[in-house]
Amino acid sequence: MKKATDWRAALTQIAEAEGMEIGKQEEEKAAEPAFKKQSFTIKVEKRGAGQKKATIIYGYNGSEEELADFGAQLRKKMSTGGSARGGEILLQGDVAQAATKLLEEMGHKAKVLK
């Protein structure tokens, strides 16, 4: 039986033999932030039929795709549900203080409106 070879490993060996660097561009892309540091406004509102509290993060500047990725990242780090569309990120529950702290740790500016 022939041993199956990993095509990535084989390609890497060939590239190294030729003096090329493969995968470096992907690492550079991952190192760059999806967007520059921004200033956000955070407000807790009652939304929906049951008038449950929701934390809304306003002030995002960028594409809808980046907004969706950033919203997913926030929801994952905060262990909450929500959505991201139309330039705003909605997080379920009253998590304004935690969102402010997380955004500031990420290097953004955040201000909570009362």
N, C-alpha and C positions, 0 to 999 in steps of 0.2 A: 504494500500500500504506500502511495506517495504521501508525504507529509505536507499538509496544507500550509502555505506561507501567507503571512499577512502582507497585503499589497502596500500598506503604508510603510511598514518596516523595510520592504524591498525598495520602495521609492526613496526613502530616506537614505538608505545605503548608497544608492546610485547617485543621489544628489550630493552626498558628502564626498564621494569619490570624485565628482566633477567640481567640487569646491563651492557648491551652491548652498544656500540656507533656505530650508523649507520650514514653514510654520512660524517664522519670525513676524510676518505681516499680521497673522491672526493674533499673536500675542500683543503686538502694538495696538491693534484695534481694541482688544479687551482692556488694555491699560487706560485708554482714553475714556473720559466720562462721556455718557450719552449726550449731555448738554452742559452748558456752563452753569455756574452757581447762580441761583436766582433768589428772588425775594417773594415770599408767599404770605398770604393772609389766610388765617384759619378762623372759622366760625362754626359754632354748634347750632344746628337748626332742628326743628321737628319736621319730619318729612313722611310722606306716605299716608295710607289710609288709617293706620294705627297711631299716627303721630309719634313715632319712635324717634329718639334722638339720633342725629347723624352729624359727623364732623365733615365739613366741607373745606377743602384746601383750594383757594383761588390764586390766580396769578401765574399760572404756568405758561411759559413761552416756548413753543417748539411744535413739532409735528404730532399728529394724533397717534402715530405708532410709538414715538418716544414717550408720550403721555401714558399710553397703555402699559408700556414696560415699567415706567417709573411708578405708576399706581400699583402694579402687581408686586413690585419690589417693596413698597411701603406696606401693602396688605400682608405680605408674607412676614416681614420683620415684626409687624405689630399683631400678628395672629388674629386678624379680623377680616370680615367680608367687606365688599364695597364695589365701586366701579370707577371708571375714569373715562370721561368724554366731555367734549365741548370746552376744553381748557380748565376743567376742574376735576378734582379727585374727591370722591365721596367714600368715607370710611364709616362703617356701622358703629354706632354707639358714641358716647361722649369721651373721645380719646384726644381732645385738643392738646392737653398738656404733654402727653406722651408723643404726639405727632410733632409738636414744637421741638421737643428735646431731640427726637430722632433726626429731624431736618437740620437742626443746628449741628448735630454730630456729623452730618454728611457735608457740612460746609455751607449750607444755605442760610438765608435769613428768614425768620418766621415770626409773625406777630398775631396774637390771638385777639379777636374782636369780641366784645361782650354784647 
